[in-house]
Amino acid sequence: MPQRFSHQRERIYQAVLESRDHPTAEMVYQQLKPELPRLSLGTVYRNLQQMAREGRLAELDGPAARYDAVTRPHTHFRCRGCGALMDLETVPYDETLDRAAAAQGYAVAGHSLVFTGCCPRCAGRQEPA
């Protein structure tokens, strides 16, 4: 069940919605702290996790959970150079993978595909690890 409306909760959601960086809770907190001085990092974590449970945000796995306002299935790219996590729109989500797992009896809710390497900006500076 969705939580009741709060100004802080809505600003947290808007920060993710406006970001193309798939921010961590810490990134959202640092962005909003000047505007909302009474905001705590714990409040940001709790609200992001709740909105992910409600399906309002997608929670992406990694060293630190990141959040995405685009909840439809899509592909990502994580840069090992600068750490950026971005949508990879040119690689479509492949529903045949979900169907293949379902055909084997798995109750598939979706899958995550994250390419790793160097983004175009970092590619000239270092080799992928």
C-alpha positions in Angstrom: 0.0 0.0 0.0 1.4 3.4 -0.9 2.5 5.7 1.9 0.7 8.9 2.5 2.0 12.0 0.7 4.8 14.0 2.3 6.7 16.9 0.9 10.1 15.2 1.6 8.9 12.0 -0.1 7.7 13.8 -3.2 11.0 15.8 -3.4 13.0 12.5 -3.1 10.9 11.0 -6.0 11.4 14.2 -8.1 15.2 14.1 -7.5 15.3 10.5 -9.0 12.9 11.4 -11.8 15.0 14.4 -12.8 18.3 12.5 -12.7 19.8 10.6 -15.6 22.5 9.2 -13.2 20.4 6.5 -11.5 21.3 8.1 -8.1 22.2 6.3 -4.9 20.4 7.3 -1.6 23.5 9.3 -0.7 23.4 11.2 -4.0 19.7 12.1 -3.5 20.5 13.1 0.1 23.4 15.4 -0.9 21.3 17.0 -3.6 18.3 17.7 -1.4 20.0 18.6 1.9 20.5 22.3 1.1 16.8 22.6 0.2 15.5 20.4 3.1 17.9 20.9 6.0 15.9 18.6 8.3 16.1 15.7 5.9 18.1 12.7 7.1 19.9 10.0 5.1 17.7 7.4 6.8 14.6 9.1 5.6 15.9 9.1 2.0 16.8 5.4 2.3 13.4 4.4 3.7 11.5 6.4 1.1 13.5 5.1 -1.8 13.1 1.5 -0.7 9.3 2.0 -0.1 8.9 3.6 -3.6 10.8 0.6 -5.1 8.5 -1.8 -3.3 5.5 0.1 -4.6 6.8 -0.1 -8.2 7.2 3.7 -8.4 11.0 3.4 -8.8 13.3 0.6 -9.9 16.0 -0.5 -7.5 19.2 -1.5 -9.4 21.8 -3.8 -7.8 25.4 -2.9 -7.5 28.0 -1.9 -4.8 25.3 0.6 -3.6 21.7 0.4 -4.6 20.8 2.9 -7.2 17.3 4.1 -8.2 15.7 4.7 -11.6 12.4 6.4 -12.3 12.1 4.5 -15.5 10.4 1.3 -14.3 9.7 -0.3 -17.6 12.3 -3.1 -18.4 15.4 -1.7 -20.1 19.1 -2.2 -20.4 21.9 -0.4 -18.5 25.6 0.3 -18.9 27.9 0.8 -15.9 31.2 2.6 -16.6 34.2 1.2 -14.7 36.1 4.5 -15.4 33.8 7.1 -13.9 31.2 4.9 -12.2 28.3 6.3 -14.2 25.2 4.1 -14.7 23.2 5.0 -17.7 20.3 3.7 -19.8 21.5 1.8 -22.9 18.5 2.5 -25.2 20.1 1.0 -28.3 20.0 -2.5 -26.7 16.4 -3.5 -26.4 15.1 -5.5 -23.4 14.7 -9.1 -24.6 11.5 -10.7 -23.4 12.5 -14.0 -24.9 14.9 -14.5 -22.0 12.0 -14.2 -19.6 9.9 -16.6 -21.6 12.7 -19.1 -21.8 13.1 -19.2 -18.0 9.3 -19.4 -17.5 9.2 -22.4 -19.9 11.5 -24.2 -17.4 9.0 -23.6 -14.6 10.5 -20.4 -13.1 8.1 -17.6 -12.1 9.9 -14.8 -13.9 9.2 -11.2 -12.9 11.9 -9.8 -15.2 15.6 -9.8 -15.6 18.4 -7.2 -15.4 21.0 -6.7 -18.1 23.9 -4.4 -17.2 26.8 -4.0 -19.6 30.1 -3.0 -18.0 33.2 -1.3 -19.5 34.1 2.3 -20.3 31.6 4.9 -21.5 32.6 6.9 -24.6 34.0 9.7 -22.4 36.3 7.3 -20.5 37.1 4.9 -23.3 40.0 7.1 -24.6 41.6 7.4 -21.1 41.8 3.7 -20.0 41.2 0.1 -21.1 38.2 -1.7 -19.6 39.1 -3.8 -16.6 
